[in-house]
Amino acid sequence: MKASKFSEAQIAFVLKQAEDGTAVGEVCRKAGISEAT
């Protein structure tokens, strides 16, 4: 499996934003990932 380009801290931050109610599209755009991912 390919290694992640995001650290665990970055992933945790993105997930926390999504849980806090930020729109998924907005979170993905800020993190530089596609919504399909």
Secondary structure, DSSP 8 states (H G I E B T S, - for coil): ----SS-HHHHHHHHHHHHTT--HHHHHHHHT--TT-
